[in-house]
Amino acid sequence: MASSTHLDFEKPILDLYKKIDELQALSDKEGLDMTKDIEQLTQKAELLKTKIYENLEPINIVKLSRHPQRPISGDYIENIFEDFIELHGDRSYGDDHAIIGGLAKFEGRPVMIIAQQKGKTTKENIYRNFGMPQPEGYRKALRLMRFAEKFEIPIITLIDTPGAYPGLTSEERGVAEAIALNLQEMIGIKVPIISVVIGEGGSGGALGIAIGNTVAMLTYSIYSVISPEGCAAILWRDAGMSPLAATNLGLISSKLKELGIIDSIVEEPLEGAHTNYKKVFTKMRAFLKKELTKYSKYSHEELTNQRYDRFRKLGKYTEA
């Protein structure tokens, strides 16, 4: 277990590894040959680990999506792209630190990156408003998208937010209108837009930068209209019902792929992205390369039509 922060459902695995360490220490101290016992316990631990992670309950995937050591947007930008130049401000009110964006190169090709940014420490999270954008963040994002469209630069958006900031100041400055305008304008942007949920994809706060030609999720990310805790509080007035809410919300990547809400799943290591940054960056790089190559052959009209049709066909209904 590579992470120093462990989740409750990982305890049975950790207990086995602890016993393995104790046996190894005893073997070294007393000069005993306990190789067979250690191998048996190691095999048991690996089988248990595989069983647990391949059968995770949705609420445990929610916990993984929020893991404090999970890579954030800045990590992807630093390790996948080159020559990132951050661009600031919405040219109307101010600069929202919960959304970062700017120009970069991806394998020598210019791209525009727009990402929701959390922090890794309490101080950073306060500075980033815990990844909850205010209206100026969405207006900054739209400004950068229009810039990218003007110079025919593909757009990559990284989604990782509990939701847009719901405070009074955010409402006063028109957060709902800012998100709605982004949804409207992104449909018509004449360059490729590739959106990836890397952690939490919370409600309209996530959707405000996620109107992509392709929308993907990391294996242990979530994408939902509301958090499980919020849903449980509304429906049952009991946040303790969040496991049931998580199951019924269908917020995990496999379910959303099945429903056609997302197009692709970017594979994470078995124990989560926080246990092997290098592996998840490699998978993300390969995914982005494939998508950018695919859309480079599309005309402006094909890009906008494909994006429009993609969102129009979401949901199924029958008329009696």
C-alpha positions as CSV (number, residue, x, y, z in Angstrom):
1,M,0.0,0.0,0.0
2,A,1.9,3.0,-1.3
3,S,-0.2,5.7,0.3
4,S,0.3,7.0,3.8
5,T,-3.4,7.9,4.1
6,H,-5.6,4.8,4.2
7,L,-9.4,4.5,3.9
8,D,-11.6,2.4,6.2
9,F,-12.3,-0.3,3.6
10,E,-8.6,-0.9,3.2
11,K,-8.1,-2.0,6.8
12,P,-8.3,-5.8,6.2
13,I,-5.6,-5.5,3.5
14,L,-3.4,-3.4,5.8
15,D,-3.8,-5.9,8.7
16,L,-2.4,-8.7,6.5
17,Y,0.5,-6.6,5.3
18,K,1.2,-5.7,8.9
19,K,1.4,-9.4,9.8
20,I,3.8,-10.0,6.9
21,D,6.0,-7.2,8.2
22,E,6.0,-8.7,11.7
23,L,6.9,-12.2,10.3
24,Q,9.7,-10.7,8.3
25,A,11.0,-8.8,11.3
26,L,10.8,-12.0,13.5
27,S,12.6,-14.0,10.7
28,D,15.4,-11.4,10.6
29,K,15.8,-11.2,14.3
30,E,15.7,-14.9,15.2
31,G,17.3,-16.2,12.0
32,L,14.3,-18.3,11.2
33,D,13.3,-19.4,7.7
34,M,9.7,-18.2,7.3
35,T,9.8,-17.7,3.6
36,K,6.9,-20.1,3.0
37,D,4.6,-18.4,5.6
38,I,5.5,-15.0,4.2
39,E,4.8,-16.0,0.6
40,Q,1.4,-17.6,1.6
41,L,0.4,-14.4,3.5
42,T,1.5,-12.2,0.7
43,Q,-0.5,-14.2,-1.8
44,K,-3.5,-14.0,0.5
45,A,-3.1,-10.2,0.8
46,E,-2.8,-9.7,-3.0
47,L,-6.0,-11.8,-3.6
48,L,-7.9,-9.9,-0.9
49,K,-6.7,-6.6,-2.4
50,T,-7.9,-7.6,-5.9
51,K,-11.3,-8.8,-4.5
52,I,-11.9,-5.6,-2.5
53,Y,-11.0,-3.2,-5.3
54,E,-12.8,-5.1,-8.0
55,N,-16.0,-5.0,-5.9
56,L,-16.0,-1.5,-4.4
57,E,-19.3,0.0,-3.3
58,P,-20.0,3.4,-4.9
59,I,-19.5,5.2,-1.5
60,N,-16.0,3.8,-1.4
61,I,-15.3,5.1,-4.9
62,V,-16.5,8.5,-3.6
63,K,-13.8,8.2,-0.9
64,L,-11.2,7.4,-3.5
65,S,-12.2,10.3,-5.7
66,R,-11.6,12.6,-2.7
67,H,-8.4,11.0,-1.4
68,P,-6.1,13.7,-0.1
69,Q,-3.1,12.4,-2.0
70,R,-4.9,12.0,-5.3
71,P,-3.2,13.9,-8.1
72,I,-4.9,17.3,-8.8
73,S,-5.1,19.3,-12.0
74,G,-1.7,21.0,-11.4
75,D,0.0,17.6,-11.3
76,Y,-1.4,16.6,-14.7
77,I,-0.4,19.9,-16.2
78,E,3.1,19.7,-14.8
79,N,3.7,16.1,-15.9
80,I,1.9,15.7,-19.2
81,F,2.2,19.1,-20.8
82,E,5.2,21.4,-21.6
83,D,5.7,25.2,-21.4
84,F,2.4,25.9,-19.5
85,I,1.7,29.7,-19.4
86,E,-1.1,30.5,-17.0
87,L,-3.6,33.2,-18.1
88,H,-5.5,35.1,-15.4
89,G,-8.7,37.0,-14.9
90,D,-12.2,37.2,-16.5
91,R,-11.6,40.9,-17.6
92,S,-14.8,41.8,-15.7
93,Y,-14.4,41.2,-12.0
94,G,-11.2,39.3,-11.0
95,D,-9.2,36.1,-11.1
96,D,-10.7,32.9,-9.6
97,H,-8.0,30.7,-8.1
98,A,-10.3,27.6,-8.2
99,I,-10.0,27.5,-12.0
100,I,-6.6,27.7,-13.7
101,G,-6.1,27.9,-17.4
102,G,-3.6,28.8,-20.0
103,L,-1.6,27.8,-23.1
104,A,0.7,24.7,-23.2
105,K,2.2,22.2,-25.5
106,F,1.2,18.6,-25.8
107,E,3.8,16.6,-27.7
108,G,4.8,19.8,-29.5
109,R,1.3,20.8,-30.3
110,P,-0.3,23.9,-28.7
111,V,-3.3,23.3,-26.5
112,M,-5.5,25.4,-24.2
113,I,-5.9,23.8,-20.7
114,I,-8.7,24.8,-18.4
115,A,-8.9,23.0,-15.1
116,Q,-10.5,23.1,-11.7
117,Q,-7.8,23.2,-9.1
118,K,-8.0,22.0,-5.5
119,G,-5.1,22.2,-3.0
120,K,-3.0,19.6,-1.2
121,T,-2.8,21.4,2.1
122,T,-5.3,23.3,4.2
123,K,-3.6,26.6,3.2
124,E,-3.7,25.7,-0.5
125,N,-7.3,24.6,-0.3
126,I,-8.4,27.9,1.3
127,Y,-6.5,29.7,-1.5
128,R,-8.2,27.5,-4.2
129,N,-11.6,27.8,-2.4
130,F,-11.5,23.9,-2.1
131,G,-11.9,23.7,-5.9
132,M,-15.3,25.5,-5.9
133,P,-15.3,28.1,-8.7
134,Q,-17.2,31.4,-8.5
135,P,-18.7,33.2,-11.5
136,E,-15.5,34.9,-12.5
137,G,-13.9,31.5,-12.8
138,Y,-16.5,30.4,-15.4
139,R,-16.2,33.7,-17.2
140,K,-12.4,33.3,-17.3
141,A,-12.8,29.8,-18.7
142,L,-15.1,31.1,-21.4
143,R,-12.7,33.9,-22.3
144,L,-9.9,31.3,-22.7
145,M,-12.1,29.1,-24.8
146,R,-12.9,32.0,-27.2
147,F,-9.2,32.8,-27.3
148,A,-8.5,29.1,-28.3
149,E,-11.2,29.2,-30.9
150,K,-9.8,32.4,-32.5
151,F,-6.4,30.8,-32.9
152,E,-7.7,27.2,-33.7
153,I,-6.1,25.6,-30.6
154,P,-7.7,22.5,-29.1
155,I,-9.2,22.7,-25.6
156,I,-8.6,20.3,-22.8
157,T,-10.6,20.6,-19.6
158,L,-9.9,18.8,-16.3
159,I,-12.9,18.6,-13.9
160,D,-12.3,18.2,-10.2
161,T,-14.8,20.1,-8.0
162,P,-17.4,19.4,-5.3
163,G,-19.6,22.0,-7.2
164,A,-19.7,25.7,-7.9
165,Y,-19.3,27.9,-4.8
166,P,-22.8,28.3,-3.3
167,G,-22.1,31.4,-1.1
168,L,-23.8,34.7,-1.1
169,T,-21.1,36.6,-3.0
170,S,-21.1,33.9,-5.8
171,E,-24.9,34.2,-6.1
172,E,-24.7,38.0,-6.1
173,R,-22.3,38.0,-9.0
174,G,-24.4,35.6,-11.1
175,V,-22.9,32.1,-10.8
176,A,-26.0,30.4,-12.4
177,E,-25.9,32.7,-15.3
178,A,-22.2,32.2,-15.8
179,I,-22.5,28.5,-15.9
180,A,-25.6,28.6,-18.2
181,L,-23.7,30.9,-20.6
182,N,-20.8,28.5,-20.7
183,L,-23.1,25.6,-21.5
184,Q,-24.6,27.6,-24.4
185,E,-21.3,28.9,-25.8
186,M,-19.3,25.7,-25.5
187,I,-21.7,23.9,-27.8
188,G,-20.7,26.2,-30.6
189,I,-16.9,26.5,-30.0
190,K,-15.3,25.5,-33.4
191,V,-12.2,23.6,-32.0
192,P,-12.1,20.2,-30.3
193,I,-13.0,20.1,-26.6
194,I,-11.8,17.1,-24.6
195,S,-13.1,16.9,-21.0
196,V,-11.9,14.5,-18.3
197,V,-13.2,14.1,-14.8
198,I,-10.1,13.4,-12.7
199,G,-11.7,13.5,-9.2
200,E,-15.0,14.9,-8.2
201,G,-17.5,16.1,-10.9
202,G,-20.1,17.9,-8.9
203,S,-23.3,19.2,-10.5
204,G,-23.4,22.3,-12.7
205,G,-20.1,23.3,-11.2
206,A,-18.5,20.5,-13.2
207,L,-20.7,20.8,-16.2
208,G,-19.7,24.4,-16.7
209,I,-16.4,23.4,-18.3
210,A,-17.4,19.8,-19.4
211,I,-19.4,20.3,-22.7
212,G,-16.8,18.3,-24.7
213,N,-16.7,16.4,-27.9
214,T,-15.5,13.6,-25.7
215,V,-16.2,13.4,-22.0
216,A,-14.1,10.9,-20.0
217,M,-13.6,9.9,-16.4
218,L,-10.8,8.3,-14.4
219,T,-11.8,4.9,-13.0
220,Y,-12.3,6.1,-9.5
221,S,-13.7,9.6,-10.2
222,I,-17.3,10.5,-9.7
223,Y,-19.8,12.6,-11.7
224,S,-23.1,13.5,-10.3
225,V,-25.9,16.1,-10.0
226,I,-25.3,16.3,-6.2
227,S,-23.0,14.8,-3.6
228,P,-24.2,11.6,-1.8
229,E,-24.2,13.6,1.5
230,G,-26.3,16.4,0.0
231,C,-28.7,13.9,-1.6
232,A,-29.1,12.0,1.7
233,A,-29.7,15.2,3.6
234,I,-32.4,16.3,1.2
235,L,-34.2,12.9,0.8
236,W,-33.8,11.4,4.3
237,R,-32.6,14.4,6.4
238,D,-29.7,12.0,7.4
239,A,-26.2,12.3,5.9
240,G,-25.7,8.8,7.3
241,M,-27.8,7.5,4.3
242,S,-25.1,8.7,1.9
243,P,-24.0,5.1,1.0
244,L,-27.5,4.4,-0.3
245,A,-27.6,7.7,-2.1
246,A,-24.3,7.0,-3.7
247,T,-25.6,3.7,-5.1
248,N,-28.8,5.2,-6.4
249,L,-27.1,8.3,-7.9
250,G,-25.2,6.1,-10.4
251,L,-22.2,8.4,-10.1
252,I,-19.4,6.0,-10.8
253,S,-17.5,5.7,-14.1
254,S,-18.7,2.2,-15.1
255,K,-22.4,3.1,-14.6
256,L,-22.1,6.4,-16.5
257,K,-20.3,4.8,-19.4
258,E,-23.1,2.2,-19.5
259,L,-25.7,5.0,-19.7
260,G,-23.8,6.9,-22.3
261,I,-23.2,10.0,-20.1
262,I,-19.5,9.6,-20.7
263,D,-17.6,8.2,-23.6
264,S,-14.4,6.7,-22.1
265,I,-12.8,5.6,-18.9
266,V,-9.1,6.4,-18.3
267,E,-7.7,3.5,-16.3
268,E,-6.3,4.0,-12.9
269,P,-4.0,1.7,-10.9
270,L,-5.9,-0.9,-9.0
271,E,-5.5,1.0,-5.7
272,G,-6.2,4.4,-7.1
273,A,-4.3,7.2,-8.9
274,H,-2.6,8.3,-5.7
275,T,-0.6,5.1,-5.5
276,N,1.1,5.5,-8.8
277,Y,1.2,8.9,-10.4
278,K,3.5,7.9,-13.2
279,K,1.1,5.2,-14.4
280,V,-2.0,7.4,-14.5
281,F,-0.1,10.2,-16.2
282,T,1.0,7.7,-18.9
283,K,-2.6,6.5,-19.4
284,M,-3.9,10.1,-19.6
285,R,-1.2,11.0,-22.1
286,A,-2.2,8.1,-24.4
287,F,-5.9,9.0,-24.1
288,L,-5.4,12.6,-25.0
289,K,-3.1,11.8,-27.9
290,K,-5.7,9.5,-29.3
291,E,-8.6,12.0,-29.0
292,L,-6.6,15.0,-30.3
293,T,-5.5,12.9,-33.4
294,K,-9.1,11.8,-34.0
295,Y,-10.6,15.3,-33.9
296,S,-7.8,16.9,-35.9
297,K,-9.5,15.4,-39.0
298,Y,-12.9,17.1,-38.2
299,S,-14.1,20.3,-39.8
300,H,-15.5,23.2,-37.7
301,E,-19.0,22.2,-38.7
302,E,-18.4,18.5,-37.8
303,L,-17.0,19.4,-34.4
304,T,-20.0,21.6,-33.4
305,N,-22.5,19.2,-34.8
306,Q,-20.9,16.2,-33.1
307,R,-20.8,18.0,-29.8
308,Y,-24.4,19.2,-30.1
309,D,-25.7,15.8,-31.1
310,R,-23.8,14.1,-28.3
311,F,-25.6,16.1,-25.6
312,R,-29.0,16.1,-27.3
313,K,-29.1,12.3,-27.3
314,L,-28.5,11.9,-23.6
315,G,-31.3,10.2,-21.8
316,K,-33.9,7.8,-23.2
317,Y,-37.6,8.2,-23.3
318,T,-40.7,6.8,-25.0
319,E,-43.9,8.6,-26.0
320,A,-47.2,6.8,-25.4
